[in-house]
Amino acid sequence: VQLQAFGGGLVQAGGSLRLSCAASGLTFSRYHLGWFRQAPGKEREFVALSSKYSQSVKGRFTTSRDSAKNTEYLQMNSLKREDTAVYYCAAALRTSDSFAYAYNPEIYHYWGQGTLVTVSS
């Protein structure tokens, strides 16, 4: 199984970026793909899983999926300096508990390598 996250880069505050996570080696329809991030000196934190978002990004970030391409996207708008982090995508089996435990990294079976997003003022 391989998850490849890409699309990070340097952007000014208020700008937008779209991250992609391409999955291979798994049955895409059986998995949710979630997003986490880790800022320098901070712990990894949950960002989004399907329609579930952390409070810090709700209303600014949107997930979408292209099943034909086995790819999940994270559209990030109105970026703030505090969004600067390495962003990771991760795959969790679709179960009745997926949403309830979306914040918990332990439900995710596979992780991508991360892509750096830097937001400048």
GIFENWO-V135616 format. One record per pair of residues at least 24 apart in sequence whose ideal C-beta (glycine too) atoms are under 8 Angstrom apart, sorted by the first residue. I is the first residue (numbers start at 1). J is the second residue. If there is no record, write none. Layout:
BEGIN
<<I/J> <I/J>>
END
This chain:
BEGIN
<<1/25> <1/26> <1/91> <1/109> <1/110> <3/33> <3/89> <3/90> <3/91> <3/110> <3/111> <3/112> <3/113> <4/112> <4/113> <5/87> <5/88> <5/89> <5/112> <5/113> <5/114> <5/115> <6/115> <7/115> <8/86> <8/87> <8/115> <8/116> <8/117> <8/118> <9/116> <9/117> <9/118> <10/118> <10/120> <11/79> <11/117> <11/118> <11/119> <11/120> <12/79> <12/119> <12/120> <12/121> <13/79> <13/80> <13/81> <13/119> <13/120> <13/121> <14/78> <14/79> <15/79> <15/119> <16/75> <16/76> <16/77> <16/78> <16/79> <17/76> <17/79> <17/117> <18/73> <18/74> <18/75> <18/76> <19/73> <19/74> <19/76> <19/87> <19/89> <19/115> <19/117> <20/71> <20/72> <20/73> <21/71> <21/72> <21/73> <21/74> <21/89> <21/112> <22/69> <22/70> <22/71> <23/70> <23/71> <23/72> <23/91> <24/70> <26/91> <26/110> <28/67> <28/70> <29/67> <29/94> <30/93> <30/94> <31/91> <31/92> <31/93> <31/94> <31/109> <32/91> <32/92> <32/93> <32/94> <32/98> <32/102> <33/65> <33/72> <33/89> <33/90> <33/91> <33/92> <34/89> <34/90> <34/91> <34/92> <34/102> <34/108> <35/63> <35/74> <35/87> <35/88> <35/89> <35/90> <36/87> <36/88> <36/89> <36/90> <36/105> <37/83> <37/85> <37/86> <37/87> <37/88> <37/117> <38/85> <38/86> <38/88> <38/114> <39/82> <39/84> <39/85> <39/86> <40/84> <40/85> <42/85> <44/88> <44/105> <46/102> <46/103> <46/105> <47/74> <47/87> <48/74> <49/92> <49/98> <49/99> <49/102> <50/99> <52/99> <52/102> <54/103> <56/82> <57/83> <76/117> <79/117> <79/119> <80/119> <81/119> <81/120> <81/121> <82/119> <83/117> <83/119> <84/117> <84/118> <84/119> <85/116> <85/117> <86/114> <86/115> <86/116> <86/117> <87/114> <87/115> <87/116> <87/117> <88/112> <88/113> <88/114>>
END
